Amino acid sequence: MERTADGAEKHQAEGSEVVKYLPHEDGTLQAEVRTYTRRDGGLSERGPYWYFCFHEGGKQKKIYLGKTNDPETLLAKKRAERSTS
């Protein structure tokens, strides 16, 4: 259990946290780890889950790539699918 300087318990918030940013082509690849509370009250993490963030037409967009060891290849495949449809 971690404690702050004044001795209070330090709690990690639930949600997602970006753990890695990689500049890629016209945007950024980012890996997010999700924190959740288990049934026994302990905290656990899942991930990392990859996303590609970019701007298109003045709007911010995000493509979900999932849990992968090669986000660049998966992104190229997904972008090719988007351009044909």
KOLZA-386297 format. One record per atom (N, C-alpha, C): residue number from 1; residue in three letters; atom name; z, y, x. Coordinates in Angstrom, 1 decimal, always signed. Layout:
KOLZA-386297
ATOM | NUM | ala | CA | Z | Y | X
...
This chain:
KOLZA-386297
ATOM | 1 | met | N | +0.0 | -1.2 | +0.8
ATOM | 1 | met | CA | +0.0 | +0.0 | +0.0
ATOM | 1 | met | C | +0.0 | +1.2 | +0.9
ATOM | 2 | glu | N | -0.9 | +2.1 | +0.6
ATOM | 2 | glu | CA | -1.0 | +3.4 | +1.4
ATOM | 2 | glu | C | -0.1 | +4.5 | +0.7
ATOM | 3 | arg | N | +0.4 | +5.4 | +1.6
ATOM | 3 | arg | CA | +1.2 | +6.5 | +1.1
ATOM | 3 | arg | C | +0.7 | +7.8 | +1.6
ATOM | 4 | thr | N | +0.9 | +8.8 | +0.9
ATOM | 4 | thr | CA | +0.5 | +10.2 | +1.3
ATOM | 4 | thr | C | +1.6 | +10.7 | +2.3
ATOM | 5 | ala | N | +1.4 | +11.9 | +2.8
ATOM | 5 | ala | CA | +2.3 | +12.5 | +3.7
ATOM | 5 | ala | C | +3.7 | +12.7 | +3.1
ATOM | 6 | asp | N | +3.8 | +13.0 | +1.8
ATOM | 6 | asp | CA | +5.1 | +13.2 | +1.1
ATOM | 6 | asp | C | +5.7 | +11.9 | +0.6
ATOM | 7 | gly | N | +5.1 | +10.8 | +0.9
ATOM | 7 | gly | CA | +5.7 | +9.5 | +0.6
ATOM | 7 | gly | C | +5.2 | +8.9 | -0.8
ATOM | 8 | ala | N | +4.4 | +9.7 | -1.5
ATOM | 8 | ala | CA | +3.9 | +9.2 | -2.8
ATOM | 8 | ala | C | +2.8 | +8.1 | -2.6
ATOM | 9 | glu | N | +2.7 | +7.2 | -3.5
ATOM | 9 | glu | CA | +1.6 | +6.2 | -3.4
ATOM | 9 | glu | C | +0.3 | +6.8 | -3.5
ATOM | 10 | lys | N | -0.6 | +6.3 | -2.7
ATOM | 10 | lys | CA | -2.0 | +6.8 | -2.7
ATOM | 10 | lys | C | -2.9 | +5.8 | -3.5
ATOM | 11 | his | N | -3.5 | +6.3 | -4.6
ATOM | 11 | his | CA | -4.3 | +5.4 | -5.4
ATOM | 11 | his | C | -5.8 | +5.8 | -5.3
ATOM | 12 | gln | N | -6.6 | +4.7 | -5.2
ATOM | 12 | gln | CA | -8.0 | +4.9 | -5.1
ATOM | 12 | gln | C | -8.6 | +5.0 | -6.5
ATOM | 13 | ala | N | -9.4 | +6.0 | -6.8
ATOM | 13 | ala | CA | -9.9 | +6.1 | -8.1
ATOM | 13 | ala | C | -11.0 | +5.1 | -8.4
ATOM | 14 | glu | N | -11.1 | +4.7 | -9.7
ATOM | 14 | glu | CA | -12.2 | +3.8 | -10.1
ATOM | 14 | glu | C | -13.5 | +4.5 | -10.1
ATOM | 15 | gly | N | -14.6 | +3.8 | -10.0
ATOM | 15 | gly | CA | -15.9 | +4.5 | -10.1
ATOM | 15 | gly | C | -16.7 | +4.1 | -8.9
ATOM | 16 | ser | N | -17.7 | +4.9 | -8.6
ATOM | 16 | ser | CA | -18.6 | +4.5 | -7.5
ATOM | 16 | ser | C | -18.5 | +5.6 | -6.3
ATOM | 17 | glu | N | -18.7 | +5.1 | -5.1
ATOM | 17 | glu | CA | -18.7 | +5.9 | -4.0
ATOM | 17 | glu | C | -19.9 | +5.6 | -3.1
ATOM | 18 | val | N | -20.5 | +6.7 | -2.7
ATOM | 18 | val | CA | -21.7 | +6.5 | -1.8
ATOM | 18 | val | C | -21.2 | +6.2 | -0.4
ATOM | 19 | val | N | -21.6 | +5.1 | +0.2
ATOM | 19 | val | CA | -21.1 | +4.7 | +1.5
ATOM | 19 | val | C | -22.2 | +4.8 | +2.6
ATOM | 20 | lys | N | -23.4 | +5.0 | +2.2
ATOM | 20 | lys | CA | -24.5 | +5.2 | +3.2
ATOM | 20 | lys | C | -25.7 | +6.0 | +2.6
ATOM | 21 | tyr | N | -26.2 | +6.9 | +3.4
ATOM | 21 | tyr | CA | -27.3 | +7.7 | +3.0
ATOM | 21 | tyr | C | -28.4 | +7.5 | +4.1
ATOM | 22 | leu | N | -29.6 | +7.2 | +3.6
ATOM | 22 | leu | CA | -30.8 | +7.0 | +4.6
ATOM | 22 | leu | C | -31.9 | +7.9 | +4.1
ATOM | 23 | pro | N | -32.3 | +8.9 | +4.8
ATOM | 23 | pro | CA | -33.5 | +9.7 | +4.4
ATOM | 23 | pro | C | -34.7 | +8.7 | +4.4
ATOM | 24 | his | N | -35.6 | +8.8 | +3.4
ATOM | 24 | his | CA | -36.7 | +7.9 | +3.3
ATOM | 24 | his | C | -37.8 | +8.6 | +2.5
ATOM | 25 | glu | N | -39.0 | +8.8 | +3.2
ATOM | 25 | glu | CA | -40.2 | +9.4 | +2.6
ATOM | 25 | glu | C | -39.8 | +10.7 | +1.9
ATOM | 26 | asp | N | -39.9 | +10.8 | +0.6
ATOM | 26 | asp | CA | -39.7 | +12.0 | -0.2
ATOM | 26 | asp | C | -38.3 | +12.1 | -0.9
ATOM | 27 | gly | N | -37.4 | +11.3 | -0.4
ATOM | 27 | gly | CA | -36.1 | +11.3 | -1.0
ATOM | 27 | gly | C | -35.0 | +10.6 | -0.1
ATOM | 28 | thr | N | -34.0 | +10.1 | -0.7
ATOM | 28 | thr | CA | -32.9 | +9.5 | +0.0
ATOM | 28 | thr | C | -32.5 | +8.1 | -0.6
ATOM | 29 | leu | N | -32.4 | +7.1 | +0.3
ATOM | 29 | leu | CA | -31.9 | +5.8 | -0.1
ATOM | 29 | leu | C | -30.4 | +5.9 | +0.0
ATOM | 30 | gln | N | -29.6 | +5.5 | -1.0
ATOM | 30 | gln | CA | -28.2 | +5.5 | -0.9
ATOM | 30 | gln | C | -27.6 | +4.2 | -1.4
ATOM | 31 | ala | N | -26.5 | +3.8 | -0.7
ATOM | 31 | ala | CA | -25.8 | +2.6 | -1.0
ATOM | 31 | ala | C | -24.5 | +3.0 | -1.7
ATOM | 32 | glu | N | -24.2 | +2.5 | -2.9
ATOM | 32 | glu | CA | -23.0 | +2.8 | -3.6
ATOM | 32 | glu | C | -22.1 | +1.6 | -3.7
ATOM | 33 | val | N | -20.8 | +1.7 | -3.6
ATOM | 33 | val | CA | -19.8 | +0.7 | -3.8
ATOM | 33 | val | C | -19.1 | +1.0 | -5.0
ATOM | 34 | arg | N | -18.9 | +0.1 | -5.9
ATOM | 34 | arg | CA | -18.1 | +0.3 | -7.2
ATOM | 34 | arg | C | -16.7 | -0.3 | -7.0
ATOM | 35 | thr | N | -15.7 | +0.5 | -7.4
ATOM | 35 | thr | CA | -14.4 | +0.1 | -7.4
ATOM | 35 | thr | C | -13.9 | -0.2 | -8.9
ATOM | 36 | tyr | N | -13.2 | -1.3 | -9.1
ATOM | 36 | tyr | CA | -12.7 | -1.6 | -10.4
ATOM | 36 | tyr | C | -11.3 | -2.2 | -10.3
ATOM | 37 | thr | N | -10.6 | -2.2 | -11.4
ATOM | 37 | thr | CA | -9.3 | -2.8 | -11.5
ATOM | 37 | thr | C | -9.4 | -4.2 | -12.0
ATOM | 38 | arg | N | -8.8 | -5.1 | -11.3
ATOM | 38 | arg | CA | -8.8 | -6.5 | -11.7
ATOM | 38 | arg | C | -7.7 | -6.7 | -12.8
ATOM | 39 | arg | N | -7.8 | -7.9 | -13.4
ATOM | 39 | arg | CA | -6.8 | -8.2 | -14.5
ATOM | 39 | arg | C | -5.4 | -8.1 | -13.9
ATOM | 40 | asp | N | -5.2 | -8.5 | -12.7
ATOM | 40 | asp | CA | -3.8 | -8.5 | -12.1
ATOM | 40 | asp | C | -3.4 | -7.1 | -11.7
ATOM | 41 | gly | N | -4.2 | -6.1 | -11.9
ATOM | 41 | gly | CA | -3.8 | -4.7 | -11.6
ATOM | 41 | gly | C | -4.3 | -4.3 | -10.2
ATOM | 42 | gly | N | -4.8 | -5.2 | -9.4
ATOM | 42 | gly | CA | -5.3 | -4.8 | -8.0
ATOM | 42 | gly | C | -6.7 | -4.2 | -8.1
ATOM | 43 | leu | N | -7.0 | -3.5 | -7.1
ATOM | 43 | leu | CA | -8.3 | -2.9 | -7.0
ATOM | 43 | leu | C | -9.3 | -3.8 | -6.2
ATOM | 44 | ser | N | -10.5 | -3.8 | -6.6
ATOM | 44 | ser | CA | -11.5 | -4.6 | -5.9
ATOM | 44 | ser | C | -12.8 | -3.8 | -5.9
ATOM | 45 | glu | N | -13.7 | -4.1 | -4.9
ATOM | 45 | glu | CA | -15.0 | -3.4 | -4.8
ATOM | 45 | glu | C | -16.1 | -4.4 | -5.0
ATOM | 46 | arg | N | -17.2 | -3.9 | -5.5
ATOM | 46 | arg | CA | -18.5 | -4.6 | -5.7
ATOM | 46 | arg | C | -19.6 | -3.8 | -5.1
ATOM | 47 | gly | N | -20.5 | -4.5 | -4.6
ATOM | 47 | gly | CA | -21.7 | -3.8 | -4.0
ATOM | 47 | gly | C | -21.9 | -4.2 | -2.5
ATOM | 48 | pro | N | -22.6 | -3.4 | -1.8
ATOM | 48 | pro | CA | -23.2 | -2.1 | -2.2
ATOM | 48 | pro | C | -24.5 | -2.3 | -3.1
ATOM | 49 | tyr | N | -24.7 | -1.4 | -4.0
ATOM | 49 | tyr | CA | -25.9 | -1.3 | -4.8
ATOM | 49 | tyr | C | -26.7 | -0.2 | -4.3
ATOM | 50 | trp | N | -28.0 | -0.4 | -4.1
ATOM | 50 | trp | CA | -28.9 | +0.6 | -3.6
ATOM | 50 | trp | C | -29.6 | +1.4 | -4.7
ATOM | 51 | tyr | N | -29.8 | +2.7 | -4.4
ATOM | 51 | tyr | CA | -30.6 | +3.6 | -5.3
ATOM | 51 | tyr | C | -31.5 | +4.4 | -4.4
ATOM | 52 | phe | N | -32.6 | +4.9 | -5.0
ATOM | 52 | phe | CA | -33.4 | +5.9 | -4.3
ATOM | 52 | phe | C | -33.4 | +7.1 | -5.2
ATOM | 53 | cys | N | -33.0 | +8.2 | -4.6
ATOM | 53 | cys | CA | -32.9 | +9.5 | -5.3
ATOM | 53 | cys | C | -34.0 | +10.5 | -4.8
ATOM | 54 | phe | N | -34.7 | +11.1 | -5.7
ATOM | 54 | phe | CA | -35.8 | +12.0 | -5.3
ATOM | 54 | phe | C | -36.0 | +13.0 | -6.4
ATOM | 55 | his | N | -36.8 | +14.0 | -6.2
ATOM | 55 | his | CA | -37.2 | +15.0 | -7.2
ATOM | 55 | his | C | -38.6 | +14.9 | -7.6
ATOM | 56 | glu | N | -38.9 | +15.0 | -8.9
ATOM | 56 | glu | CA | -40.2 | +14.9 | -9.4
ATOM | 56 | glu | C | -40.4 | +15.8 | -10.6
ATOM | 57 | gly | N | -41.3 | +16.7 | -10.5
ATOM | 57 | gly | CA | -41.6 | +17.6 | -11.6
ATOM | 57 | gly | C | -40.4 | +18.5 | -11.9
ATOM | 58 | gly | N | -39.7 | +18.9 | -10.8
ATOM | 58 | gly | CA | -38.5 | +19.8 | -11.0
ATOM | 58 | gly | C | -37.2 | +19.1 | -11.5
ATOM | 59 | lys | N | -37.3 | +17.8 | -11.6
ATOM | 59 | lys | CA | -36.1 | +17.0 | -12.1
ATOM | 59 | lys | C | -35.7 | +16.0 | -11.1
ATOM | 60 | gln | N | -34.4 | +15.8 | -11.1
ATOM | 60 | gln | CA | -33.8 | +14.8 | -10.2
ATOM | 60 | gln | C | -34.0 | +13.4 | -10.8
ATOM | 61 | lys | N | -34.5 | +12.4 | -10.0
ATOM | 61 | lys | CA | -34.7 | +11.1 | -10.5
ATOM | 61 | lys | C | -34.0 | +10.1 | -9.6
ATOM | 62 | lys | N | -33.7 | +8.9 | -10.2
ATOM | 62 | lys | CA | -32.9 | +7.9 | -9.5
ATOM | 62 | lys | C | -33.5 | +6.5 | -9.8
ATOM | 63 | ile | N | -33.9 | +5.7 | -8.9
ATOM | 63 | ile | CA | -34.5 | +4.4 | -9.1
ATOM | 63 | ile | C | -33.4 | +3.4 | -8.6
ATOM | 64 | tyr | N | -33.0 | +2.5 | -9.5
ATOM | 64 | tyr | CA | -32.0 | +1.5 | -9.2
ATOM | 64 | tyr | C | -32.8 | +0.3 | -8.4
ATOM | 65 | leu | N | -32.3 | +0.0 | -7.2
ATOM | 65 | leu | CA | -32.8 | -1.1 | -6.4
ATOM | 65 | leu | C | -32.0 | -2.3 | -6.4
ATOM | 66 | gly | N | -30.7 | -2.2 | -6.8
ATOM | 66 | gly | CA | -29.8 | -3.4 | -6.9
ATOM | 66 | gly | C | -29.2 | -3.7 | -5.5
ATOM | 67 | lys | N | -28.7 | -5.0 | -5.5
ATOM | 67 | lys | CA | -28.0 | -5.5 | -4.3
ATOM | 67 | lys | C | -29.1 | -6.2 | -3.5
ATOM | 68 | thr | N | -29.4 | -5.6 | -2.3
ATOM | 68 | thr | CA | -30.5 | -6.1 | -1.5
ATOM | 68 | thr | C | -30.2 | -5.8 | +0.0
ATOM | 69 | asn | N | -30.8 | -6.6 | +0.8
ATOM | 69 | asn | CA | -30.6 | -6.4 | +2.3
ATOM | 69 | asn | C | -31.8 | -5.5 | +2.8
ATOM | 70 | asp | N | -32.9 | -5.4 | +2.0
ATOM | 70 | asp | CA | -34.1 | -4.6 | +2.4
ATOM | 70 | asp | C | -34.5 | -3.6 | +1.4
ATOM | 71 | pro | N | -33.8 | -2.5 | +1.2
ATOM | 71 | pro | CA | -34.1 | -1.6 | +0.2
ATOM | 71 | pro | C | -35.5 | -0.9 | +0.3
ATOM | 72 | glu | N | -36.0 | -0.7 | +1.6
ATOM | 72 | glu | CA | -37.3 | -0.1 | +1.8
ATOM | 72 | glu | C | -38.4 | -0.9 | +1.2
ATOM | 73 | thr | N | -38.4 | -2.2 | +1.4
ATOM | 73 | thr | CA | -39.5 | -3.1 | +0.9
ATOM | 73 | thr | C | -39.4 | -3.1 | -0.6
ATOM | 74 | leu | N | -38.2 | -3.3 | -1.2
ATOM | 74 | leu | CA | -38.0 | -3.3 | -2.6
ATOM | 74 | leu | C | -38.5 | -2.0 | -3.3
ATOM | 75 | leu | N | -38.2 | -0.9 | -2.6
ATOM | 75 | leu | CA | -38.6 | +0.4 | -3.2
ATOM | 75 | leu | C | -40.1 | +0.5 | -3.2
ATOM | 76 | ala | N | -40.8 | +0.1 | -2.1
ATOM | 76 | ala | CA | -42.2 | +0.1 | -2.1
ATOM | 76 | ala | C | -42.8 | -0.7 | -3.2
ATOM | 77 | lys | N | -42.3 | -1.9 | -3.5
ATOM | 77 | lys | CA | -42.7 | -2.7 | -4.5
ATOM | 77 | lys | C | -42.5 | -2.1 | -5.9
ATOM | 78 | lys | N | -41.4 | -1.5 | -6.1
ATOM | 78 | lys | CA | -41.1 | -0.8 | -7.4
ATOM | 78 | lys | C | -42.0 | +0.4 | -7.6
ATOM | 79 | arg | N | -42.2 | +1.2 | -6.6
ATOM | 79 | arg | CA | -43.1 | +2.3 | -6.7
ATOM | 79 | arg | C | -44.5 | +1.9 | -7.0
ATOM | 80 | ala | N | -45.0 | +0.8 | -6.4
ATOM | 80 | ala | CA | -46.3 | +0.3 | -6.7
ATOM | 80 | ala | C | -46.4 | -0.1 | -8.1
ATOM | 81 | glu | N | -45.4 | -0.7 | -8.7
ATOM | 81 | glu | CA | -45.4 | -1.1 | -10.1
ATOM | 81 | glu | C | -45.5 | +0.1 | -11.0
ATOM | 82 | arg | N | -44.7 | +1.2 | -10.6
ATOM | 82 | arg | CA | -44.7 | +2.4 | -11.4
ATOM | 82 | arg | C | -46.1 | +3.1 | -11.5
ATOM | 83 | ser | N | -46.8 | +3.0 | -10.3
ATOM | 83 | ser | CA | -48.1 | +3.7 | -10.2
ATOM | 83 | ser | C | -49.2 | +3.0 | -11.0
ATOM | 84 | thr | N | -49.0 | +1.7 | -11.2
ATOM | 84 | thr | CA | -50.0 | +0.9 | -11.9
ATOM | 84 | thr | C | -49.8 | +1.0 | -13.4
ATOM | 85 | ser | N | -48.6 | +1.3 | -13.9
ATOM | 85 | ser | CA | -48.3 | +1.3 | -15.3
ATOM | 85 | ser | C | -48.4 | +2.7 | -15.9
